[in-house]
C-alpha cells in the first residue's frame, strides 16, 4: 500500500515502510540535535564544545532534509546533507595525565560516537528499503555525514588520548 503525498507532480509516493523509516530517522536526528546541544553545554574543552556545536548544526540540517522527504520533497543531489567534515581540533587539549575534566569530555565523546554508529546503521538499513534511486542517494549522503561525524569525534579522542 502506498501513501500518496498531496501535490502530485514530481512528489514521491512513499510505501508505508518508507514512511515509517523516515519518521524513525527524523526522531533519531532530533535526538542527535538535542544531545549535541546538551553536550556542547557540558563539554569542558572549548575545542570539543565547538566540535559538538558544528556537528549539531549539521544534524539540524538532517532533520530538515528528512522532514522535507516526509512532506514529499526530495533534496537536490549533493544537497541532502553535503557538508564539510566538522574537523576535530588539530592540537591535543589534554595531556596524557588523567584528570576529571578529561574523563567527563571522554564520556561525552564515547556516547556521541556510539550515537553516530547507531544512526549510521539506521541509514544503512533504510537505504536498502527505499524504492527510488533519488531517495537512496539522499539517505546515502546523510549516512556519509554521520560517518564523518564519527571520524571527527574519533580524531578528537585519539589526539587527546581518549581512544583505546
Residue pairs with C-beta under 8 A, 6 or more apart in sequence:
1 15
1 16
2 13
2 14
2 15
2 16
3 13
3 14
3 15
3 16
3 19
4 13
5 11
5 12
5 13
5 14
5 71
5 72
6 72
7 72
11 72
11 73
12 69
12 72
12 74
12 132
12 134
12 135
14 22
15 131
17 129
18 129
18 130
18 131
18 135
19 70
21 125
21 126
21 129
21 130
22 66
22 69
22 70
22 126
23 70
24 122
25 66
25 122
25 123
25 126
25 139
25 142
26 63
26 66
26 67
26 70
28 118
28 119
28 122
29 59
29 62
29 63
29 66
29 119
30 63
31 115
32 56
32 59
32 62
32 115
32 119
33 56
33 59
33 60
33 63
35 111
35 112
35 115
36 52
36 53
36 55
36 56
36 59
36 112
37 56
39 52
39 108
39 111
39 112
40 49
40 50
40 52
40 53
40 56
42 104
42 108
43 49
43 52
43 105
43 108
44 101
44 104
44 105
45 93
45 94
45 101
45 105
45 160
47 88
47 89
47 91
47 93
47 156
48 89
48 93
48 105
48 108
48 109
48 156
50 89
51 86
51 88
51 89
51 152
51 153
51 156
52 108
52 112
54 86
55 86
55 112
55 149
55 152
55 153
58 81
58 83
58 86
58 145
58 149
59 149
61 81
61 83
62 81
62 142
62 145
65 75
65 80
65 81
65 138
65 142
66 142
68 74
68 75
69 75
69 135
69 138
74 132
74 134
74 135
74 138
75 138
75 141
77 134
77 137
78 141
80 137
80 138
80 139
80 141
80 142
81 141
81 142
81 144
81 145
82 141
82 145
83 145
83 148
85 148
85 151
85 152
86 148
86 149
86 152
87 152
87 155
88 152
88 153
88 155
88 156
88 159
89 156
89 159
90 159
91 159
92 159
92 160
92 161
93 159
93 160
94 101
94 102
94 105
94 160
94 161
94 162
95 161
96 161
102 160
102 162
105 160
105 162
106 157
106 160
106 162
109 153
109 156
109 157
109 162
110 157
110 162
112 149
112 153
113 150
113 153
113 154
113 157
116 146
116 147
116 149
116 150
116 153
117 150
119 146
120 143
120 146
120 147
120 150
123 139
123 140
123 142
123 143
123 146
124 143
126 139
127 136
127 139
127 140
127 143
130 136
130 139
154 163
156 162
157 163
